[in-house]
Structures are given as C-alpha cells and as structure tokens.
C-alpha cells in the first residue's frame, strides 16, 4: 500500500488490514502470538481495551477484536495439531 500526500499541508493516515483464513472448525482451532498484545473489543460481554494474557487463544464465540502492539508471528493450528497458517505482524 502506498499513500501520497499531494496537498500542501501535513496529513495523518491510518490503515487497518484484515486477514481471513478458511478453517475446518473454528472451535477446534487455536492461535498463538497474541500474548501481551492490547486489543479493543465492542461485541463481548465487557467492551473496552484489554491485554491478552493467553499463551494459546481459542475462539469460543463470535469475536471481533482489534489487536495493537503486536510484534510476534501469529500462528493458528487446526484440530489434531495440523498447522493452519501464519501472519507476520
């Protein structure tokens, strides 16, 4: 992605990219790499900004989180330990 300011004044630009992966059963999929990352959520029981303290994250319900301050490789593993993919963040 390239952003060019063609105007005379300074500008601020922010971007959020989404990654979508196909998995067999989301409830049997685990993720690593989010421990210590901050996240914002609006659709969970308590909306707000939190820090993820899980070594291994699982998805138990509809989840919509925006993670920040992540400097790890995020990996997901499907049922039976089968590697599902990775994202360098």
N, C-alpha and C positions, 0 to 999 in steps of 0.2 A: 504494500500500500504506500503510495506517495501522496503527500499533501503539499501544495504550493500556495503560499500567500502572495497573491498578485496585487494586493492593495498597498496602501501607503502606511497603514497602521499595524502594530503588532496584533497577533491573534492567538487565541488558545484553541487547541484542537484535542479532542478526546475520542477514543475509539474503543469499542468492546467487540471482541470476536467470539463467536460461538463454535464449539466443536460438537458434532453429533456422530455417534457410533452406534452401529447395529449390534445388539447382543441377544443371545437366546432368551434369557430370563433375567431381568434386571434385579430381581430379589435374590438371585444366586450369583451376582456379580459384585466384586469388591474393588476398591480403589485405594491406592497408596500415593503419598506425596502431598497431601493437604495438611498434615500435622503442623501446627504453628501458624498457619495462614489465617488471616482475617477474612470474614465473609459477611455479606449483608443478605438478609432474607426478609421477605414480606409475607410469604404464604405458609409459614409454620406456626405452631401454637403460640410462640412468643416472637413477634417480629423484632428486628433490630440488627445490630452489628455484634459479632461474636468472634472468638478464636477457636478454630477446630483443633481439638486435642487428641483426635483419634489417630492411632498408628495405621489402622485399616478402616476405611469408611465403607459402609454398606448403605443401600437405598431401600428404605422400608415403606416409603410413601411418596406421593408426588413431591418433588423437590425442585426449588428454583433458587439457587444461591449464586451470588456474585463473589468470587474469591479474589482477594487482593494480596499483595506482598508475598506471592508465591515464587520461590526460586528453585523449586525442585522439579524433577521429572515426575509427571503424574502417570501412573500405570494402572490399567484395570485388568483384572483376572476374572475369567468366567468360571462357571461350575466345573469342579474337578481340577482346578488349578491351571486350566488352559489359558495361556496369555491371550488377552484381548486386544491390546494396543497400548500406545504411549503418546504423551504430549510433552514436549519440552517447553516449559513455561518460564 
